[in-house]
Amino acid sequence: MDPELKALLDKQMQTFEDFKKANDAAQHEIKTLKSEDALTKAKVDRISAALDKIDADLKEWAAKSSEIEKQMGRLRIGGNGGPALDSEVKAAADMSLLTGAQMAVDDYRSYKAAFDGSMRRGHRLGPDEVKALSVGSDPDGGYLVPADVSGRMITRIYETSAMRQLASVATIGTDRLEGPVDRGEADYGWVGETQPRTVTGTSTIGMWGIPVHEMWAFPETTQKLLDDAQFDVEGWLISKVTDKLTRAENTAFFVGNGTLKPRGILDYPRATTADDTRADGIFQYFASGTNGSLGAATAASDKLIDLVYSIKAPYRTKATFAMSRGLVGTVRKIKDGQGNYAWQPSLQALQAGTLLGYPIAEAEDMPALASNGPVIGFGDFSAAYQIVDRVGIRLLRDNLTHKGFVGFYVTRRVGGGALDFEAVKYLQASAS
């Protein structure tokens, strides 16, 4: 295991133990003194924030590791289309051509290890690492790294909901995806050997359909800036646009109203009625019993257990909790009647821990507690929701309409809709 990852996971486990002790003390104060000491509450909140920070560091580590693999691939020293690690002789020859100096296999191995380690950890280089990296330096002493590694633009990070990781995704060649719906059952009966038989009822089949909608953007910049800038302005601009479109479609997958955009999974009606008697096209929800709150810790644990086991077993095999990042800090405090915490740290860097043994997906488009809405979703989102892609992102570069300027007309065609209304259910922060 990477030393930095191991340190983060160890820190997460230790911090969670500190959190449990502090939260247990706070719960004891509430139970015995009927109030919570302000200092104790501040300590719990501080440790909870530290857990959030560790979660963010784990995600940053995962993203950085992914980027390093890409960069190493571009350097042709393994991974992502580069040669396998047993092709070190060829890789060393490639590096020799790039640097203009002969590089032995042992030198290449040392350089690769030092470059990978320094990029991953970002610490001050030690003498051995500097020495190892010098075999990949140019006459001016600069390390042999791609231009897009040597500098970066600082950008604001926007939170979004990774619905594409949860739902089913299909690419089609028309403007609509359709399929059959069979929600009914066939009739039957018991009969004696010589008794007459009559025609029994049969299930009726309907059709569902998900239309494709179009989203667009048309940013513009000057030709001079494109010519003179010391970084890839065009690539940066397109990246910003595609990121915005991605966040916009993720929001639509949750709360879109279906008018010129996908219909979000939260836009469908909800009822407390169970599966056997609930009409099709309606999701089931459980009320927390208190507006804007999940209720007391033990009561909230019971509600979550009810939520989990209201889902049929085939759906639970792929089930995930979905909630906003802010709510993760709240569910960390939930304990069952035996004092066991429902939330536990996860060994997977991109997860926000587990709840009752199921992974948590952070979805910033899920409602906040104060909304009295469906704050926690649980179930198999891949069965419940279908995303439809007509084509990928299309780009039209226009340098003629506005002389001296270059416009980038970006379009994307996408749709989405719910299909299976038994696969996902909600815990709603409401009295009823």
C-alpha positions in Angstrom: 0.0 0.0 0.0 1.2 3.5 -0.8 2.6 5.0 2.4 0.6 8.2 2.1 -2.6 6.2 1.6 -1.8 4.0 4.6 -1.2 7.1 6.8 -4.5 8.6 5.8 -6.4 5.4 6.5 -4.7 5.0 9.9 -5.5 8.6 10.7 -9.1 8.1 9.7 -9.5 5.1 12.0 -7.9 6.9 14.9 -9.9 10.1 14.4 -13.1 8.1 14.2 -12.2 6.4 17.6 -11.7 9.9 19.0 -15.1 11.0 17.5 -16.9 8.1 19.1 -15.5 8.9 22.5 -16.4 12.5 22.3 -19.9 11.8 20.9 -20.5 9.2 23.6 -19.6 11.8 26.2 -22.0 14.3 24.6 -24.9 11.7 24.5 -24.2 10.9 28.2 -24.5 14.6 29.1 -27.8 14.9 27.3 -29.1 11.8 29.0 -28.0 12.7 32.5 -28.0 16.5 32.5 -30.8 17.0 29.9 -28.4 19.4 28.1 -25.2 19.3 26.1 -22.1 21.2 27.2 -21.1 23.8 24.6 -17.4 22.7 24.9 -18.3 19.1 24.4 -20.4 19.9 21.3 -17.6 22.0 19.9 -15.2 19.1 20.4 -17.6 16.7 18.6 -18.0 19.2 15.7 -14.3 19.7 15.5 -13.5 16.0 15.2 -16.3 15.5 12.7 -14.8 18.3 10.6 -11.5 16.5 10.9 -13.1 13.3 9.5 -14.5 15.4 6.6 -11.0 16.7 5.9 -9.6 13.2 5.9 -12.3 12.1 3.5 -11.4 15.0 1.2 -7.7 14.1 1.5 -8.4 10.5 0.5 -10.3 11.7 -2.6 -7.5 14.1 -3.4 -5.0 11.3 -3.1 -7.1 9.1 -5.4 -7.5 11.9 -8.0 -3.8 12.7 -7.8 -2.8 9.0 -8.2 -5.1 8.8 -11.3 -3.5 11.8 -12.8 0.0 10.5 -12.1 -0.8 7.3 -13.9 -1.8 9.3 -16.9 1.4 11.4 -16.8 3.5 8.3 -16.4 1.7 6.8 -19.4 2.6 10.0 -21.4 6.2 9.5 -20.4 6.0 5.9 -21.7 7.1 4.5 -18.4 4.2 2.2 -17.6 0.5 2.2 -17.2 -2.4 3.7 -19.3 -1.2 2.4 -22.6 2.5 2.6 -21.9 4.8 -0.4 -21.8 4.5 -3.0 -19.0 6.8 -2.8 -16.1 8.8 -5.7 -17.5 9.6 -3.6 -20.6 12.0 -1.4 -18.7 14.8 -1.8 -21.3 12.6 -0.3 -24.0 11.5 2.5 -21.6 15.1 3.3 -20.8 15.8 3.5 -24.5 12.9 5.9 -25.0 14.2 8.1 -22.2 17.6 8.1 -23.7 16.2 9.5 -26.9 14.3 12.1 -25.1 17.2 13.3 -22.9 20.0 12.9 -25.5 22.1 10.9 -23.0 22.4 7.2 -22.5 20.2 5.9 -19.6 20.8 2.5 -18.1 18.0 0.3 -16.9 19.0 0.8 -13.3 19.1 4.5 -13.8 15.6 4.4 -15.4 14.3 2.4 -12.4 15.7 4.9 -9.9 14.4 7.8 -11.9 10.9 6.3 -12.3 10.7 5.6 -8.5 11.9 9.1 -7.6 9.7 10.9 -10.0 6.6 8.9 -9.0 7.3 9.3 -5.3 8.0 13.1 -5.5 4.8 13.7 -7.6 2.6 11.6 -5.4 3.8 13.0 -2.1 4.9 16.5 -3.1 7.4 16.7 -0.3 10.9 18.4 -0.3 13.2 16.2 -2.4 15.9 14.3 -0.6 19.5 14.0 -1.8 18.9 10.5 -3.2 15.8 11.6 -5.1 17.6 14.7 -6.6 20.4 12.4 -7.7 18.0 9.9 -9.2 16.0 12.6 -11.0 19.1 14.2 -12.4 19.4 11.4 -15.0 16.2 12.8 -16.6 17.3 16.4 -16.6 18.0 18.7 -19.6 21.1 20.8 -19.9 19.5 23.6 -17.8 18.8 21.2 -15.0 15.0 20.9 -15.4 13.5 17.5 -14.7 12.1 15.7 -17.7 8.4 16.2 -17.0 5.6 16.9 -19.5 4.6 20.6 -19.9 1.2 19.9 -18.4 2.8 18.6 -15.2 5.2 21.5 -14.7 2.5 24.0 -14.0 -1.3 24.2 -13.2 -4.0 26.7 -13.0 -5.8 27.1 -9.7 -9.5 26.6 -10.1 -12.5 26.5 -7.8 -13.9 23.1 -7.0 -17.6 22.7 -7.3 -19.5 20.0 -5.6 -21.9 17.8 -7.6 -23.7 14.5 -7.6 -22.2 11.5 -9.3 -25.5 10.1 -10.6 -23.7 8.5 -13.6 -21.8 6.3 -11.1 -25.1 5.2 -9.5 -27.6 4.9 -12.4 -27.7 2.9 -15.6 -26.4 4.6 -18.7 -27.3 3.8 -22.3 -26.1 5.4 -25.5 -28.7 5.4 -28.3 -28.9 6.5 -32.0 -32.3 8.1 -31.9 -34.0 10.8 -29.8 -35.8 8.5 -27.4 -35.2 5.3 -25.5 -38.2 3.0 -25.0 -39.0 -0.3 -23.5 -41.8 -2.5 -22.2 -43.4 -2.3 -18.8 -44.9 -5.3 -17.1 -46.1 -4.5 -13.5 -48.9 -7.1 -13.3 -49.2 -10.8 -12.6 -51.1 -13.6 -14.4 -54.1 -15.1 -12.7 -54.3 -18.8 -11.7 -56.5 -21.3 -9.9 -56.7 -24.8 -8.4 -58.9 -27.3 -10.1 -60.0 -30.9 -9.9 -59.4 -33.5 -12.5 -62.8 -33.3 -14.2 -63.7 -29.7 -13.3 -64.0 -27.2 -16.1 -61.3 -24.6 -16.8 -61.9 -21.0 -17.8 -59.6 -18.4 -19.3 -57.5 -16.7 -16.6 -56.5 -13.1 -16.7 -53.2 -12.1 -18.2 -50.8 -9.3 -17.3 -51.0 -6.2 -19.5 -47.8 -4.7 -21.0 -47.2 -1.0 -21.4 -44.3 1.1 -22.7 -42.0 3.5 -21.0 -40.0 6.2 -22.8 -37.2 8.5 -22.0 -36.7 11.5 -24.4 -33.4 13.1 -25.1 -32.9 16.8 -24.4 -30.2 19.2 -25.6 -27.9 21.4 -23.5 -25.5 24.0 -24.9 -22.9 26.6 -24.2 -21.1 29.2 -26.5 -18.1 30.7 -24.7 -15.8 33.1 -26.7 -12.3 34.3 -26.4 -9.9 36.4 -28.5 -7.6 34.9 -31.1 -4.7 36.9 -29.6 -5.1 35.3 -26.2 -5.1 31.9 -27.9 -1.9 32.7 -29.8 0.0 34.4 -26.9 -1.0 32.6 -23.7 1.6 30.5 -22.0 -0.9 27.7 -21.3 -3.6 25.9 -23.2 -6.4 28.4 -23.1 -8.6 26.4 -25.5 -8.3 23.3 -23.5 -8.9 25.1 -20.2 -12.0 26.8 -21.6 -13.5 23.6 -23.0 -12.7 21.9 -19.7 -14.6 24.6 -17.8 -17.6 24.3 -20.1 -17.8 20.5 -20.0 -17.5 20.6 -16.2 -20.4 23.0 -16.0 -22.5 20.9 -18.3 -21.7 17.8 -16.3 -22.8 19.5 -13.1 -25.9 20.8 -14.7 -26.9 17.4 -16.0 -26.2 15.8 -12.6 -28.5 18.3 -11.0 -31.2 17.5 -13.6 -30.9 13.8 -12.9 -31.9 14.5 -9.3 -34.3 17.5 -9.5 -35.0 18.1 -13.1 -38.7 18.6 -14.0 -38.7 16.9 -17.4 -39.3 20.1 -19.3 -36.5 20.6 -21.8 -34.3 18.6 -19.4 -34.2 15.1 -17.8 -36.8 14.3 -15.2 -34.9 13.9 -11.9 -35.4 11.0 -9.5 -36.6 13.4 -6.8 -39.3 14.9 -9.1 -41.6 11.8 -8.9 -44.3 11.6 -6.3 -43.7 9.8 -3.0 -46.0 8.1 -0.5 -45.7 6.0 2.6 -47.6 3.1 1.0 -45.8 -0.2 0.8 -44.9 -1.9 -2.5 -47.8 -4.3 -2.6 -50.5 -1.6 -2.6 -48.6 1.5 -3.9 -49.5 2.6 -7.4 -46.8 2.5 -10.1 -44.9 5.7 -10.7 -44.6 6.5 -7.0 -41.6 6.0 -4.7 -42.0 5.0 -1.0 -40.6 7.1 1.8 -40.3 6.8 5.6 -40.9 9.9 7.8 -38.3 10.6 10.5 -41.0 11.8 12.8 -39.6 15.3 13.2 -39.5 18.2 10.7 -36.0 19.1 9.7 -34.4 16.3 11.7 -33.6 12.6 11.7 -34.8 12.5 15.3 -32.9 11.0 18.3 -29.9 8.8 17.5 -31.5 5.5 18.4 -34.8 6.4 16.7 -32.9 7.5 13.6 -31.0 4.1 13.6 -34.4 2.3 13.7 -35.7 4.3 10.8 -32.6 3.6 8.8 -32.9 -0.1 9.5 -36.6 0.0 8.4 -35.5 1.8 5.2 -32.9 -0.8 4.4 -35.1 -3.8 4.9 -38.1 -2.3 3.1 -36.0 -2.9 -0.1 -36.4 -6.3 -1.6 -33.3 -8.6 -1.3 -32.3 -8.5 -5.0 -32.0 -4.7 -4.9 -30.0 -4.7 -1.7 -27.1 -6.5 -3.3 -26.2 -3.4 -5.2 -27.7 -0.8 -2.8 -26.1 2.5 -1.9 -27.0 5.4 0.4 -27.2 8.8 -1.3 -27.1 12.0 0.8 -25.5 15.4 0.8 -22.0 15.8 2.3 -23.3 17.9 5.2 -25.6 15.1 6.2 -22.7 12.6 6.5 -21.6 14.4 9.6 -25.0 14.0 11.1 -25.3 10.2 10.4 -21.9 9.7 12.0 -23.6 10.3 15.4 -26.3 7.7 14.9 -26.1 4.7 17.2 -28.4 1.7 17.7 -29.9 0.5 21.0 -26.7 -1.4 21.8 -24.5 1.7 21.4 -23.0 0.6 18.0 -22.3 3.3 15.5 -24.2 2.9 12.2 -21.5 4.8 10.3 -18.0 3.3 9.8 -15.0 4.4 7.9 -14.4 2.9 4.5 -11.2 1.5 3.2 -12.1 2.7 -0.3 -10.7 6.2 -0.8 -13.6 7.5 -2.9 -16.3 6.5 -0.4 -17.7 8.6 2.3 -17.7 5.7 4.7 -20.4 3.0 5.1 -23.8 3.2 6.8 -25.2 -0.1 8.2 -22.6 -1.8 6.0 -23.7 -0.1 2.7 -21.6 2.5 0.9 -22.5 6.2 1.0 -22.5 8.3 -2.2 -22.2 12.0 -1.6 -24.8 13.7 -3.7 -25.0 17.5 -3.2 -28.3 17.7 -5.0 -30.1 15.7 -2.3 -32.1 18.0 0.0 -30.7 19.4 3.3 -32.3 18.5 6.6 -34.0 21.9 6.9 -36.0 21.2 3.7 -38.2 18.5 5.4 -37.7 16.6 2.2 -36.2 13.2 1.2 -32.8 13.7 2.7 -31.5 10.1 2.4 -32.0 7.8 -0.6 -31.3 4.1 -0.4 -31.4 1.3 -2.9 -30.2 0.1 -6.3 -30.1 3.4 -8.3 -29.0 1.5 -11.4 -32.3 -0.3 -11.4 -34.3 2.8 -10.4 -33.0 5.4 -12.8 -32.0 5.3 -16.5 -29.7 7.9 -18.1 -29.8 8.2 -21.9 -26.9 9.6 -24.0 -27.6 10.5 -27.7 -24.0 11.4 -28.5 -21.1 12.7 -26.5 -20.1 16.3 -26.2 -19.9 18.0 -29.6 -17.7 21.0 -30.3 -17.9 23.5 -33.1 -15.1 26.0 -33.3 -16.2 29.3 -34.9 -13.5 31.9 -35.8 -15.5 33.6 -38.6 -18.7 35.0 -37.2 -16.9 37.5 -34.9 -13.6 38.6 -36.4 -10.7 38.5 -34.0 -12.6 36.2 -31.6 -13.0 32.4 -31.5 -16.2 30.9 -30.2 -16.7 27.4 -29.0 -20.2 26.1 -29.5 -20.6 23.1 -27.2 -23.7 20.8 -27.3 -24.7 17.7 -25.4 -27.9 15.6 -25.8 -28.9 13.6 -22.7 -32.1 12.4 -21.0 -33.1 10.6 -17.8 -36.0 9.1 -16.0 -37.1 6.7 -13.3 -38.0 3.1 -14.3 -38.3 0.9 -11.2 -40.1 2.5 -8.3 -39.4 -0.3 -5.9 -35.6 -0.2 -6.2 -35.0 3.1 -4.3 -36.7 4.5 -1.2 -36.2 7.5 1.0 -36.0 8.7 4.5 -37.7 12.0 4.8 -36.9 14.6 7.5 -40.6 15.3 8.3 -43.2 14.6 10.9 -45.3 12.5 8.6 
